[in-house]
Amino acid sequence: MKFFDKFFPFTYLAGFLKLFIACCQIVLNGFVKRYLQPSNRMDKVNRIERKVSPDLIRTITVRTCVGIYDDLRKQQPKYYRKAPDDGIDLTIEYVDTVHDAEGSSFDKTVVAIHGLPGNFSHFDRLIEFYRKTNTRVIVPNLPDFSHTRQNKSFWHSNQEKAIFIKDFLSKLNISIVDCLISHSYGCQTIAALWEEPGEIQIKSVALLSPQPLWDKIDKRNMRRVIHFQSEFWYKFLSFVRLHKHPSMPLRLDNINELLQSCTIVIEPNIPKDFHRRINVLHNLNIPVVLIYGSKERLISKESIAKLNDRLAIGPNEIIHIDPDENSIEDEDQSEAKRKHNSYVIKNGGHFVHCNNHDIINNLIDKLLKY
């Protein structure tokens, strides 16, 4: 019976017929167009080759999420029913510019968290900028959907990811983060971290094209993508190449990236949670920079304005930078005194930190020296 269940699941024929119909509905209804943005909004960065020196890449196994799944099973039994109480082991790759932490001398520690989907290569320019300095840069690859397919437990909630980062940093014996950086949806993860930092002391925060998720998304179709938790379903989606739909706003390399992107619907209160966590950040009274590109198309101007307002940054206090004029050198005194600053980079898109890395790296360096 196990043989047939594995290779031709007759017992689930009715379910798979529904599955097939659901997939067709997703494609025919233009799921991607409704959930994301049109294809002409694809950011230029997707065509830029990004590389990280192999010498800086490490592998680590982290025991994480111990004791949190009891509550999650009650809240979301569909996804967490198989999650163990004693936590899970997750193996990831990460970048560390320091080869031997105990035998090396460094003054500052920077931790950068990528978006969804993403990986440490999105911070390749930042890594190179600090590689030969006394500032240590650590960029982990957050667990991806392959971990979910393997352990059927880790469903990429911001709580899970924040706890994973704390356990990851603890294993590296890091208790002070001089600058915590995020790109895009990574802001949700670090927001959960600064709200409950545990033993981690965060001294400053840089939000690069943060995605507050305050704009409307099509949750129903996203739920359809992850509704069936079976390898047959995942392989079917990969076979029809749903992740390569021409309307995708960002390049997706495999079906796991699409599946992981859809896990954001598992947490019902992300927008409200981010409102609360931004208020927490404001009250922490630590230096914060908020950076967007003037041609940001994945996040509405209304959401960006609301985020600035939450950080008590007025419209007249937003600093506009023209890369061609190198206006970053013209430092305003009021800017130097403010703990919260917001920047808009002319002609920058959602990956503004990749296409304008010189400016972004300098802004982060100023943040470290605040």
C-alpha positions in Angstrom: 0.0 0.0 0.0 2.8 2.4 0.8 4.2 1.8 -2.7 1.0 2.9 -4.3 0.5 5.8 -1.9 4.0 7.1 -2.9 3.9 6.6 -6.7 0.2 6.7 -7.6 -2.0 7.7 -4.6 -5.3 6.1 -5.6 -6.7 6.7 -2.1 -6.3 10.4 -2.6 -7.6 10.6 -6.1 -10.6 12.8 -5.2 -8.3 15.2 -3.3 -5.8 15.4 -6.2 -8.6 16.2 -8.6 -9.6 19.1 -6.4 -5.9 20.0 -6.2 -5.6 20.0 -10.0 -8.7 22.2 -10.4 -7.4 24.6 -7.8 -4.1 24.9 -9.7 -5.9 25.6 -12.9 -8.0 28.3 -11.2 -4.8 29.9 -9.9 -3.3 30.0 -13.4 -6.5 31.0 -15.2 -7.5 33.7 -12.7 -4.1 35.3 -13.0 -3.0 34.5 -9.4 0.3 36.2 -9.8 -1.1 39.4 -11.2 -3.6 39.7 -8.4 -1.2 38.8 -5.6 1.9 40.7 -6.7 2.5 43.2 -9.4 2.8 43.2 -13.2 5.9 41.9 -14.9 7.1 45.3 -16.1 7.8 46.1 -12.5 10.6 43.6 -12.3 13.5 45.2 -10.5 16.7 45.6 -12.5 18.7 43.8 -9.8 17.4 40.5 -10.9 19.6 40.7 -14.0 22.7 41.6 -11.9 25.1 38.8 -11.1 25.8 38.7 -7.4 28.7 36.9 -5.9 30.1 36.2 -2.4 33.6 35.0 -1.9 33.5 31.2 -1.1 36.1 31.9 1.6 33.5 33.7 3.6 30.7 31.1 3.5 30.2 28.8 6.5 27.7 26.1 7.4 26.1 25.8 10.7 23.4 23.6 12.4 21.2 25.3 14.9 18.9 23.8 17.4 16.0 26.2 17.5 12.3 26.8 18.3 12.4 24.8 21.5 9.1 25.0 23.4 7.2 27.3 21.0 5.2 24.8 19.0 2.7 23.9 21.7 1.0 27.3 21.2 1.5 27.3 17.5 -0.2 23.9 17.2 -3.3 25.3 18.9 -3.3 28.4 16.8 -2.5 26.8 13.4 -3.0 23.0 13.7 -3.1 22.6 9.9 0.5 23.6 9.7 2.1 22.8 13.0 0.5 19.5 14.0 3.7 17.6 13.4 6.0 20.2 15.1 8.0 18.7 18.0 8.1 20.3 21.5 11.9 19.9 21.8 12.6 22.0 18.7 14.2 21.3 15.4 17.7 21.2 13.9 18.2 23.6 10.9 21.3 23.6 8.8 22.0 26.8 6.9 24.8 28.6 5.1 25.9 32.0 6.3 28.5 34.6 5.5 31.0 35.8 8.2 33.8 38.2 7.4 35.7 37.0 10.5 37.4 33.6 10.1 38.3 33.1 13.8 36.1 35.2 16.1 38.1 34.3 19.2 41.5 35.1 17.6 40.3 38.2 15.7 39.9 41.8 16.8 36.8 43.7 15.6 35.1 46.8 17.0 31.6 46.5 15.5 29.2 43.7 14.5 26.7 44.0 11.6 23.9 41.5 11.0 21.9 41.6 7.8 18.7 39.7 7.1 17.5 39.2 3.5 14.0 39.5 2.2 11.5 36.9 1.0 12.7 35.2 -1.2 16.3 36.0 -0.8 19.8 35.0 0.3 23.0 36.4 1.6 24.2 37.3 -1.9 21.8 40.3 -1.8 24.3 41.9 0.6 27.4 41.1 -1.4 28.4 44.8 -1.7 28.0 45.4 2.0 30.1 42.3 2.7 32.9 43.5 0.5 32.7 47.0 1.8 33.5 45.8 5.4 35.5 42.7 4.5 38.9 44.1 5.3 37.9 46.4 8.1 37.5 45.9 11.8 33.7 45.6 11.4 32.4 42.1 11.4 29.5 41.3 9.0 27.3 38.3 9.4 24.6 37.4 6.9 22.7 34.2 7.3 20.6 32.4 4.7 17.3 32.1 6.6 15.7 28.6 6.4 13.9 28.1 3.1 11.0 26.0 2.1 13.2 22.9 1.6 13.5 22.8 5.4 9.7 22.8 5.6 9.4 20.0 3.1 11.9 18.0 5.1 10.7 18.5 8.7 7.1 19.6 8.1 7.4 21.9 11.1 9.1 25.2 10.2 6.5 27.3 8.5 8.5 30.6 8.4 6.5 32.7 10.8 8.2 35.8 12.1 8.3 34.3 15.5 10.1 31.2 14.3 12.6 33.2 12.3 13.3 35.7 15.1 13.9 32.8 17.5 16.1 31.1 14.9 18.2 34.3 14.6 18.6 34.6 18.3 19.7 30.9 18.6 22.0 31.4 15.6 23.7 34.4 17.1 23.9 32.7 20.5 25.8 29.8 18.9 28.2 32.4 17.4 28.6 33.9 20.9 27.2 37.3 19.7 25.3 39.3 22.3 25.7 42.8 20.8 24.6 43.8 17.3 25.8 47.3 16.5 23.6 47.5 13.4 20.7 45.2 12.5 19.9 45.5 8.8 17.0 44.1 6.8 15.8 44.2 3.2 12.1 44.1 2.1 10.1 41.5 4.0 13.1 40.9 6.3 11.9 43.9 8.3 9.1 41.7 9.6 11.6 39.2 11.0 13.9 41.8 12.7 10.8 43.6 14.0 9.9 40.5 15.9 13.5 40.4 17.1 13.7 43.9 18.4 10.4 43.5 20.1 11.7 40.4 22.0 15.5 40.6 21.7 16.2 38.3 24.7 20.0 38.5 25.4 20.7 40.4 22.2 21.5 44.1 22.5 20.6 46.0 19.3 22.3 49.4 19.0 20.9 50.6 15.6 18.6 49.5 12.8 18.7 50.0 9.0 15.5 49.2 7.1 16.2 48.9 3.3 13.0 49.0 1.2 11.0 47.6 4.2 7.8 45.7 3.3 5.2 46.6 6.1 2.6 44.5 4.3 0.0 47.3 4.8 -1.1 47.0 1.1 -3.9 44.6 0.1 -2.8 41.2 -1.0 -4.8 38.3 -2.4 -4.6 35.9 0.5 -7.1 33.4 -0.8 -5.0 32.4 -3.8 -1.9 32.4 -1.7 -3.5 29.9 0.6 -4.4 27.7 -2.3 -0.7 27.4 -3.2 0.2 26.0 0.2 -3.1 24.3 1.0 -2.0 20.8 0.1 1.0 19.7 2.1 2.3 16.9 0.0 5.3 16.3 -2.2 3.0 15.3 -5.1 1.5 18.9 -4.9 4.8 20.6 -4.7 6.2 18.6 -7.6 3.1 19.3 -9.6 3.4 23.1 -9.1 7.1 22.8 -10.1 6.1 20.8 -13.2 3.7 23.4 -14.4 6.3 26.1 -13.6 4.0 28.3 -11.7 7.0 30.1 -10.2 8.1 31.1 -13.8 4.8 32.8 -14.6 5.6 35.9 -16.8 3.8 38.2 -14.4 6.2 37.5 -11.5 7.6 40.8 -10.2 10.8 39.2 -9.0 12.8 36.3 -10.4 12.0 33.1 -8.7 14.6 30.3 -9.2 12.4 27.4 -8.1 9.0 26.4 -6.7 10.3 26.5 -3.1 10.7 30.3 -3.4 7.1 30.7 -4.4 5.8 28.3 -1.7 7.8 30.2 0.9 6.5 33.5 -0.3 3.0 32.3 0.2 3.6 31.3 3.9 3.0 34.9 4.8 -0.7 34.2 4.9 -0.3 31.7 7.8 0.2 34.6 10.2 -3.1 36.5 10.2 -2.0 39.7 12.0 1.3 40.6 10.4 0.2 44.2 9.4 -1.1 44.9 12.9 1.9 43.3 14.5 4.2 45.5 12.5 2.4 48.6 13.6 3.0 47.6 17.2 6.6 46.7 16.6 7.4 50.0 14.8 6.1 51.8 17.9 8.4 49.6 20.0 11.3 50.6 17.7 10.5 54.2 18.1 10.4 53.9 21.8 13.8 52.1 21.9 15.4 55.5 21.1 18.2 54.0 19.0 19.4 55.3 15.6 17.3 54.1 12.7 17.6 54.7 9.0 14.7 54.1 6.5 15.8 53.8 2.9 13.6 53.6 -0.2 14.2 54.1 -3.9 12.1 56.8 -5.7 10.9 54.1 -8.2 9.8 51.7 -5.5 6.9 49.7 -7.1 6.3 46.8 -4.7 5.3 49.0 -1.8 2.7 51.8 -2.1 3.6 55.4 -1.4 0.8 55.4 1.2 2.5 52.7 3.1 5.9 54.4 2.9 4.3 57.7 4.2 2.6 55.8 7.0 5.9 54.2 8.0 7.7 57.5 8.1 4.9 58.9 10.2 5.2 56.0 12.7 8.8 56.9 13.1 8.0 60.6 13.6 9.7 61.6 10.4 7.8 64.4 8.7 7.6 64.9 4.9 10.0 67.8 5.0 12.5 65.7 7.0 12.9 63.0 4.3 16.3 63.3 2.7 16.5 62.9 -1.1 19.8 61.7 -2.6 20.8 61.9 -6.3 23.5 59.3 -6.9 24.8 61.4 -9.8 25.4 64.4 -7.6 26.8 62.4 -4.7 24.8 64.5 -2.3 25.5 62.1 0.5 28.6 64.2 1.3 26.5 67.2 2.0 25.5 66.4 5.6 22.8 68.5 7.1 23.2 69.3 10.8 19.6 68.5 11.6 20.1 65.1 10.0 23.2 64.4 12.3 21.1 65.3 15.4 18.1 63.2 14.5 18.1 59.5 15.6 15.5 58.5 13.0 16.3 59.5 9.4 14.6 58.6 6.1 16.2 58.6 2.7 14.9 58.4 -0.8 17.4 57.4 -3.5 16.7 58.9 -7.0 15.8 56.3 -9.6 16.3 53.5 -7.0 14.0 50.4 -7.1 13.1 47.7 -4.6 16.8 46.5 -4.5 18.1 50.0 -4.1 20.9 48.7 -1.8 22.3 46.6 -4.7 22.1 49.2 -7.4 23.2 52.1 -5.2 25.5 50.2 -2.8 28.0 53.0 -2.4 25.4 55.3 -1.0 23.8 52.7 1.2 27.0 51.4 2.6 28.0 55.0 3.5 24.7 55.6 5.2 25.1 52.4 7.2 28.7 53.4 8.1 27.3 56.7 9.4 24.8 54.8 11.5 27.6 52.7 13.1 29.4 55.9 14.0 26.4 57.7 15.4 
